Amino acid sequence: MKTHAILLAGGSSHRFTDEENKVYFPIGRKPALCWPLETLEKSEDVDSILLVIREEDWEKTNRVIELVDTEKLVGVTVGGKTRHDSEYEGLMYLKNSGNVSEDDLILIHDGARPLLPSYLLDELIDVARKNGASAPGFNSKNISLKKGSNSDHSEDETIVEIQTPQIFPADELWKSYELAKLDNWQAVDTTECVSKYVGREAVIVPGDPKNMKVTFIEDIFELEKIITQE
């Protein structure tokens, strides 16, 4: 059983800046996308890597590839207008390549989470090999009004915030996203799509605060602090 990685780098970045795709913004003196690409490249448990990018970012992507000098990169393809569309394009690329078996694992990681810890990546792959699917997550307290109450009293509700990478068997991913395409339905993330169409629930592995997602420009400063402290 092999593990193939899809690294998403096609976000619109509207909340970050309209002038720069956040995955190419420098962190630690190199484009943010270099960090997760290097982590995937160095992992002994990852067999191949596919980049999914925006059409207008080919030149920046080539620069990242030159900096990382990856040997596992099997291709670069253009994604769609949404995250779900980009996941679909990446999955169909791997399916059509003929180099991925149905029982192989495919992990999908968001390039906007640059500081993916190597230990977390390896643990997620190990758990997916044993249980079929995995995803990192952590409990978060959310304040919400009690149902059926008109009072101002509130209660703590524990929810699980899911990070990436999210890992599933290749055949289940292909089936789920092809059915979603037929239904013209879009999932929030990989776990939602696979759960809806094949009933597979990912085993949740404790996430890591370092694996935070870059949403606003201020998040870059937070990641810079993390890098300097290591």
Number of C-alpha atoms within 10 A of each C-alpha: 12 14 23 25 28 26 26 26 25 27 21 16 17 13 11 17 13 10 8 13 20 27 26 20 15 14 19 15 8 14 19 24 28 24 22 21 26 18 17 26 21 14 13 8 16 21 17 21 25 22 22 26 24 19 12 11 15 14 9 16 22 11 14 20 17 11 13 15 14 17 12 17 18 16 15 18 17 20 23 19 12 15 21 21 16 24 24 20 18 26 23 15 17 22 16 9 11 8 12 19 15 15 15 16 25 30 27 23 24 23 30 26 23 26 23 27 16 15 10 18 21 16 17 26 25 15 18 24 19 10 13 18 24 26 29 24 19 16 13 12 12 12 11 12 14 14 7 6 9 8 8 8 9 13 11 12 13 12 12 13 12 18 23 26 25 26 29 28 22 22 16 21 27 18 15 21 25 16 16 19 14 8 9 8 11 15 16 10 16 24 22 16 23 23 14 14 16 13 13 18 17 22 18 19 17 16 21 15 14 15 19 18 19 23 16 14 13 10 14 21 13 13 22 14 12 14 13 8 7 5
